[in-house]
Amino acid sequence: MNIIVLENEPSSYRGGQEKSLFDVCQGLAYRGHKIYFLYVTKGDLLEEYQKFCHQTLLVRGYFFDKKNLPKSILRFIVDLLKVPILENTVIYSNQYHDSPFGSGLSLVNHKPYVCHLRLPPPGNFCNQWRVGLKGVTRFITISRKTKQEWVACGIAENKIDVVYNAINTASFQLPINYLSLRNQWHISGNTKIIAYVGRLDREKGLETLIKAFSIIISKFPDAMLLLAGKPLCHEDDRSGQDYVNSLKALAREVNVFLQVKFLGHLEKTEPVFQVSDLTVLPSLHSEPFGRSIIESMACGTPAVASRTGGIPEILTGEFEQFLFTPGNDAELAYVIEKILDLRERDPDLSRRCREHVCDNFSLEQMINGVNEVLLKTIAQFK
């Protein structure tokens, strides 16, 4: 199978969406499929892609620039025509934003197009997206909830397959020596650590987490809150930094500033999960999945998260007790307080956390799922 992959910026700095695409492409390439990787902006993962892709190709965009429409249309057509098209080919994009180009490739070359819907539907669709989505042969969503949201927007239910996100559990392990690792981080063994790993953006609900932390500090006065990540979805760098400053101001206001540590973007997040007693994903929006949850649990660290989007599809069974109502800092504080020392009372919890991820969200399962959808789409395309 030849797979033409559309990606905007192959970067490890943006979030789980880009990391998941890398894992999928690498896995498909190792199975013998040829990956033709298209990108708009060079990112730090490009060199890694070039190690296993049959070809990487720079294009100038996946939609029309209304400010300079004639030149934009010409560039669009030139890029469409330079993409190599072979037999047994499928076009595969990582987000609906790229659907104008994906649909154009599909139409011009009469090849199937699969769009991976890793985000919830936008509030308003621009005309280019509306037209682009009509040209998609088949969709993949990363949770049943996200599928329901897209069906509500008008996409036929029978055109959508659900393939859960996954991680390489070899990259997220139980700590070999928990106390030694904490010593490296200058954290005492008795200090309770709560961590957040992800984008520092408003929809992630970090204000809820800081307020909840200020509540539990009365019972755990030595506790620390680690925030790892950087602002991403803001108008510009300045507005992103303004948002970070507002979080710091809130921490001062609720008297926990000295116990809240902003770690910035980390190349490797595994140590943060390993030194923590629990992690929190306090999203306010309809989180399609929640990759940091399974990363944390693979390291044996329980994860508390909002009952929103696809998150309840991850925290099932005994882990359902780790859910809370989005935006409710009092309820979040209650859940944290209930489980912050749970691993001490239940030493087998770490093993069960990791087992839950290995059984339900392994890399092999995700690659199998995407592989099956692509092959099925080629076979059924007319």
N, C-alpha and C positions, 0 to 999 in steps of 0.2 A: 504494500500500500504506500502511495505517495501522499504526504500530508503537507499542505501549504498552510503554515501557521502565521496568523496575524497578531503582532504584539506592538504596543506603542513604545514602551521603554523597558528593555530587559534589565530590571534593577532589583536588588535585594533590599533597597532602602524604602520601598513604597509600601510593602505589606504582604499579607498572605496570598493575595490574588496572583501576584507575579511569581512568588515562590512555588505555588501550586502548579502554575503552567510549566515552570522549569522541570518540576518533578515528572509531570505527565509526558512532556516531550522527550526527556531523557529516557524514561521507561519505555516509550514507544520505539525510540531509536534502538535501544538495546534488544528489542524484540525483532529487529530486522526491517522495520519500516523506515522509509527515507523522509527526513524532515527538511522542508524548504522553509526557512525561517525569515519572515519579513518583519522589519522594525522601522520605526520613525526616528527615534532618538537613541543614541548609543548609551547603554547603561553598563554597570559593573559586571553584569552576568553575561554580556555578549561573548566574551572570550570563552566562557564555560560552554555556551551554546555551540560555538564554533568547533569544539572538540568532538561533538557527536552529530551535528547537523550535516546533511549532504551539501547544503548551500545556505548562506545567510545573505540577505538582500536588503539594502537600504531603499526605502520609499519615502515620499515626501508628505504623506498624509493619507487618511482613510475616509475623508469627507471633503466637501467643497468649502472653500473660504469665500463667504459672501462679500467680503470687502474687496476682493479682486477675483471676481467670478470667472472671467474669460481665461486668465492665466491659470487659475486653479483647475478648471475643467481640462485644459490642455495637459497639465501635469498629471492629473488623475488618469487620463487616458494613456499617457506615456507609461506610467507605472503599471497600469493594468496589462499592457502589451508586453512588458519586459519580464513578467512572471512566467517561469517555465511550467507548462501544462503537459502532463503525460497521461497515459492510460492508468486506470485504477487510482484516480486522484480524488481527494476530498479536501475542501477548504475548511479551516478550523480557526475560529477567532475566540479570544479570551474574554470579550466583553461586547455588549450590544452597541457601544459607541463606534465600533469598527464595521458595523453591518453595511453601510453604504458601499464600501470597497469590497467586502466579502460577497455581497449580492451582485455587484458588478462583475467580479471575477466569475461567479457562478453563471450569470446570464450569458456573458460573452463566450465562455468556454463550454457551456452545458455540463457543468460539474456540480456535484452536491455540496452544500454549505451547512456546516454545523456551527452553531453559536453557543458558547458556554456562558450561561447567565449567572455570574458570580455575585451580582448586586441586585437589590430589590428594584422594582420599576421606578423610574423618575416621576416626579410630580407632573411634569409636562414633557411630552415627546416633541422634539423638533421634527419638521417635515422629513429631513434626511433620515432620521432614525425610523420614522414610520415606514418610509419606502424601503429602507434597508432591511428591516425586520420581516417585511412581506416576502423578501427573497430568500429567507432562511429555510432550508429543507428540514432541519431538525434542531431541537434545542436540548441543552443539558442544564439542569439546575443543581445546586449543591445542597438542597434540603427540600423536603416536601412542602414546608411553609413557603419557601421562595417560589416553588412551582405554583402553588395556589394563588400567590400574588400576581404572577404573570398570566395565569389563566383568567383572573379577574380583569386583566387589562386587554383581553381579547385573543390571546394566543390559544389555539386548540389544545386541549388537554392531551390528546393522543399524539401530539407532536413533541412532547416534552418527556425526557428521561431524567431520573434523579440519580446522581452519582455523588456520594458524599466526599468531601475533601479528606485528605489523609496526610500523614507525615512519614518520613523515614525514621522509624523508632530507633534505629541504630545511632541516630544523631541526638536523641533525647533519652538518656539513660538514668537509671537510679544512681544516686551519688555513691561512689566507692567508699569514701570516708567523709561523712557529713560534717563532723566536727573540724576536721582538717580544712575542708573547703571554707567553712565559716571563719576559721582563723585567718585564711588568706584574704577574706573580705573584711577582716577586723570586726567581726560580729561575734559576740559571746554566745555560748551554747544556750543560755537561758532567754535570750532576747527573741521575742516573737516577731517574725517577719511576714508582712503582707506585701504582695507585689502585684503590679500591673505591667503588662508588656504589650505594647501596641502603639497605634497612632495617638498623638496628643491632640485630638480633635473634639469639638463640642458634642457631637452625637455619641461619643464614647462614654459620656456620663461621669467624667472624672470628678466633677463637683460633688456628686452623690457619694463617691468613694471617700473623698477627703472629709466630708461631713460625718460619714459613718465612722471613719477612723477617729474623729474627735470624740465620738461617743464611747467607743470601746477602750480608749486610752485610760479611762478611770479604773478599769479592771486590770488592764495590762499596761502599766505606766512606762515600761521599758520597751514597748513595741515600736517598730519602725515600719514606715510605708515607703516602698521603692517604686518609682515610676520610671520605666524604661521605654524610651521612644522619642519621637520628635513630631512636631506639627506637620501635617501634610495637606489636608483639604481646606486651604485658606486662600484668599485672594492673592496674597503675596507673602514673602518671608516676614515682612514687618508685622502683618496682621497675625501670622502664626506665632510670632514671638510675643505679641500683645496678649494672645490667649494664654500662653504659658505663664506670663507675668500675672495674669488674672488668677490663675490657679495658685501661684505662690502667695498672692495677696489674700486669697481665701484661707490658705493654710495659716497665715499670720492671724487672720481675723478669728479663727476658731482655736487659736493657741496650740497648733501642732507643727509650726513651721520647722522647728529644729529636728523634728522626728520624721519629716518627709524629705526624701532624697530624690532629686531629679537626675537620673543617670544619663539622659540623652540616648541617641541611637547606639545600639550595641551590635557588633558584627555577630557575636555568638550570644544567644540568649539562654542556652542550656544552664549555665552556672546560676543565673538569677532564679530559675525555677528550682534548682537543686538546693539553694541556701534558704529558700522560703518555706514557711509553714503552710501557707496557702496563697493562691493567686485569685484575683478578682477581675472579671470582665463586666463592667457595670453599664453596658450599652443602653442608650435611650431609644435608638432607632431599631428597625426590624433587622437585626443582625442576621445575615443569610446563613452563617455557619458559626464561626468562632474558633479559628485555628489555634489561638493561644491556649484554649481550654485543653485540647488534646496534647499539645506540647507539654503543658504543665503536668498533666496526669501521667504522661509517658515517663516523666521524671519522678513519679511517685508522689507528686504534690497535689493535693485536692484543689479543685477550682470552683469558686463561687461565681455565679453569673446571673444576669437578668433573664427573666422568663419572657423572652421576646424572640421573634424570628425563628430561626432553625436551632437555637440553643437547646430548647427542651428535647430535641431529637438526639442530642449528644449526652446530656445529663439525664439518663434514664435509670430505672431500677432504683437501687439504693442511693444513687447520686442525685436523684430528683430533689432530695432534701437540701441540696446546695443552690437551689434556685430562689430568686427573690423578685419582687415587683419592681420594674424599672422606675428609677427616680425616687424610690422610697428609702431614704438613708437610715431611718429607724429600723426598718425590716432588714436591711443589709447588715447593720450593726448587730442585730439579733442573730442572724445566720452566722456571721463571722465569729461572734462570741461563742456560739454553740460548737463550732468545729475547729477553732484555732488551736486547741490542744488535743484534738481528736486522735492524732497519730500517736500521741503518748498513751492514750487510753486504749487505742486499738492499733497495735503495732503492725498488724497485717494489712492495714488500709493502703499503704503505699503499693504493695504488691497488687492489690485488687484494682487500684487506679490504673496502673500500667497494663494489667491484663485486659481491662475494659477497652483501652485504646488499641492494643494489639489484636483483639478479637473483632473489633468493629470498624476501625479506621486505619487499617494498614495500607501502605503504599501500593502493595500488590492488588488489593481490592479496588483502589481508585483507578489504577492503570488498566486493570481488567475491564472495569466499567466503561471508561472512555473508549478503549479499544473496541469493545463490543458495539457501542453506539456508532462509531465511525464505520466499522465494517458493515453493519446492518444498513446504514444510510447509503453506502455505495451500492450494496446489493439491491436495494429497493428503488434506487433512483432511476427514473425513466426520462 
